[in-house]
Amino acid sequence: MSTPHNSASPGDFAKTVLMPGDPMRSKFIAETYLENPVLVNNVRGVHGYTGTYNGKRVSVMASGMGIPSISIYSYELYHFYGVENIIRVGTIGSLSAEVNPRDIIIAESALCEVDFSAYYPQITDDAYKCSPALLEKAISSATEKGLRFFVGPVYSSEMFYSETDIVMRYADKGAIGTEMEAAALYCNAYIAGKNALAVCTVSDSMVTGESLPSADRESGFRAMMELALDIA
């Protein structure tokens, strides 16, 4: 049972999938943390692996960048491959002077300009929220690990390049970070009756202009990755 975007067979994916945007980050997580990782999908170079972590069966697959891309991959995992939990692990820009590069943001909810109810009438405001059980586990684990993290709404933008003052409007609405995928992931989880959470490392600040190099974005955010694996 393959899809247009996934060549995996039934049972190839674990119940929990970590989902970075970058296929190279997916490869890094699989090769660094998973025991006996097996490549189960590589359509369009979107690496998907399944292995074990501390005795738990876990998968990791890239989502690509942006709402349309993660919409496709998360929908197929939820509806065609029996996946129950997707944890996004990616980068995010800070919209708060208190949140600095390398801090972790756990997205409690996502603000977005896309009206998903235009495609799915059953969508309500609750669709833009993460799964409470995964959020509770993430907060507990991050606290136990002594990580510097923040919990709050994020803004899922449709445009990577846009005017700073436009993005900062969402800070006035409570968003503490901006990225491009969480809202679509949360809505897909809501539609499927499944679970989702976005755990992101701050790569740059819209407030101070500080930014981390691309090498850190690819493989340097181990605290975020390990946190996601612990709650998988």
Buried (B, 14 or more C-beta within 10 A) or exposed (E): EEBEBBBBEEEBBBBBBBBBBBBBBBBBBBEEBBEEBEEBBBBEEBBBBBBBBEEEBBBBBBBBBBBEBBBBBBBBBBBBBBBBBBBBBBBBBBBBEEBBBBBBBBBBBBBBEBEBEEEEEEBEEEBBBBBEEBBEBBBEBBEEEEBEBBBBBBBBBBEEEEEEEEBBEBBEEBBBBBBBBBBBBBBBBBBBEBBBBBBBBBBBBBBEEEEBEEEBBBBBBEBBBBBBBBBB
